[in-house]
Amino acid sequence: MNKSKLVSMWLLLLGMVLSFGASAQGGKASPADSVSGQAGDATITVNYSSPSVKGRNIWGGLVPYGQVWRAGANEATTVTVDKDVLVEGERLPAGTYSFYTLPGEDEWIVIFNKTAKQWGTQYDEKQDALRVKVTPRKAPAMNERLKYDVTDEGLLLSWENLEVPVKIEAVE
């Protein structure tokens, strides 16, 4: 084989490898995302993977009622607070926690778990740092992708036609 053909084949192979790598990264079904904001003087940061609705029935379907859900996709969603905070009036020490929920039709339990670095389905209730009850509400608009926001009120999970507010305030 002559040098010209060898170089052409090498460039073709390199292009295919680079093309495959770019499409594999860009086409992730549940891309990683993060959000950070303030609740008083406490900084709250959420790291999560964001699945899409894709025409599916989410609440009571893909995410069953009465079963612990990883509140995202892939690795466990994490919530970091840089100062002690009150979550729905209950004290949560500064730190990084995995974030799970126990969805219900009228009431949810949100869970801050001490094991932050874990695959989302490896939940161990014995590692819970805090569980609080919250009330979901209808979202003002449909959200195709799961998203989190940090607001003046605390944390807001939004997906499909539902919002789940979690009141978080800095400890005075």
Secondary structure as UniProt FT lines:
FT   HELIX           3..26
FT   STRAND          32..39
FT   TURN            40..41
FT   STRAND          42..49
FT   TURN            54..55
FT   TURN            60..62
FT   TURN            65..66
FT   STRAND          78..81
FT   STRAND          85..87
FT   TURN            88..89
FT   STRAND          90..92
FT   STRAND          95..102
FT   STRAND          108..113
FT   TURN            120..121
FT   HELIX           125..127
FT   STRAND          128..134
FT   STRAND          137..151
FT   TURN            152..153
FT   STRAND          154..170
//
